[in-house]
């Protein structure tokens, strides 16, 4: 899902993709985001750490990944949009708490 979202954003001039994150050990680490999503090389390497200062983090990961990026977003004052599924009540409560 994340690659599709990246491809759509790359094709829309209203968006600028400035970072791409994956979990440690993921096979995509170091790869160019544009090449991965079929948009052509864009000079944004996939990293396990947030690079730059985005306006928003778009998260399509795991419930645990969402909690990680939620903490990063909160600490850095960055908005977070998540499409992650499979969250438990405690995951949803953490997201709701951060949103308030």
C-alpha positions in Angstrom: 0.0 0.0 0.0 2.8 2.4 0.8 4.3 2.1 -2.6 1.0 2.9 -4.2 0.5 6.0 -2.0 4.1 7.1 -2.9 3.4 6.6 -6.6 0.2 8.7 -6.5 2.0 11.4 -4.5 4.9 11.4 -6.9 2.5 12.0 -9.8 0.8 15.0 -8.1 2.7 18.3 -8.2 0.9 19.3 -4.9 3.1 16.8 -3.1 6.9 16.6 -2.5 8.2 13.3 -1.3 11.2 14.1 1.0 11.7 10.8 2.9 10.8 7.2 2.9 11.1 4.9 5.9 11.1 1.1 6.5 11.8 -1.1 9.4 15.4 -2.1 10.1 16.5 -5.1 8.0 13.8 -4.5 5.3 15.0 -5.4 1.8 14.1 -1.9 0.4 16.5 0.0 2.7 18.9 2.1 0.6 16.8 1.8 -2.5 15.4 4.8 -4.3 11.7 5.4 -3.5 10.8 6.5 -7.0 12.3 3.4 -8.5 10.5 1.2 -6.0 7.1 2.7 -6.7 7.5 3.0 -10.5 7.8 6.8 -10.6 11.4 6.9 -11.8 14.4 7.7 -9.6 13.8 10.7 -7.4 16.9 10.8 -5.1 14.9 9.8 -2.0 16.6 6.7 -0.4 14.6 4.4 1.9 15.9 4.6 5.4 15.0 3.3 8.9 15.3 6.8 10.3 13.3 10.0 9.3 15.4 12.2 7.2 14.6 15.9 6.7 11.6 17.8 8.1 8.4 16.8 6.4 5.1 18.5 6.9 3.4 15.1 7.4 4.3 11.5 7.9 2.0 9.1 5.9 2.1 5.7 7.6 1.1 2.4 6.2 2.9 0.0 8.4 2.1 -2.3 11.3 0.4 -1.3 14.5 3.8 -1.3 16.3 5.3 0.7 13.5 2.5 3.2 13.7 3.2 3.7 17.4 6.9 4.2 16.6 6.2 6.9 13.9 3.5 8.4 16.2 6.2 9.0 18.8 8.6 10.5 16.2 5.8 12.7 14.9 4.9 13.9 18.3 8.5 14.6 19.3 9.2 16.5 16.1 5.9 18.4 15.8 5.0 16.6 12.6 1.4 15.6 11.6 0.8 11.9 11.1 -1.8 10.3 8.8 -2.1 6.5 9.2 -3.8 3.9 7.1 -2.5 1.0 9.2 -5.0 -1.8 9.9 -5.0 -4.5 12.6 -4.8 -2.1 15.5 -5.9 -3.2 19.0 -7.9 -1.0 21.3 -4.7 0.0 23.0 -3.1 1.0 19.7 -6.2 3.1 18.8 -6.2 4.7 22.3 -2.5 5.7 21.8 -3.4 7.3 18.5 -6.4 9.1 19.9 -4.3 10.3 22.9 -1.7 11.8 20.5 -4.4 13.5 18.4 -5.9 15.3 21.4 
